[in-house]
Structures are given as structure tokens and as C-alpha cells.
């Protein structure tokens, strides 16, 4: 599995969406997620992560705001 910095992932077993913030040297990634409105950063094995399609998650609509 290949992940890039900024990729949106979740654990294979389920859980919140996370952003990959750092790739480690031991087939792991440091991910950022929110737990009770607090930002947490944790290391996870790459094999335990699955990529998520942000456009289908409802987090990103693709629409751009036009400021007047």
C-alpha cells in the first residue's frame, strides 16, 4: 500500500478518518486525528491503514466559494 503525505486514511478495522502527516522508516505512518475535539497524532503500521475517498465521505464537496 502506498500512502503520500496528506492522504486520508482509516484503520482497516474501522474508526475515524485520519490524515497521513509523516512516513516512518519502518513501514509506518504518523497520522493526525481528532479525539473529543483534541488533535492527536499516532503511529500506525501501513498494513493496518486503508485509503479513503474524501469526495465520497462528505468532507469535501469540490465546490469553491466565490468571494464578492
Secondary structure by P-SEA (a helix, b strand, c coil): ccccccbbbbcccccccccccccccccbbbbbbbcccbbbbbbbbcccbbbbccccccccccbbbbcc
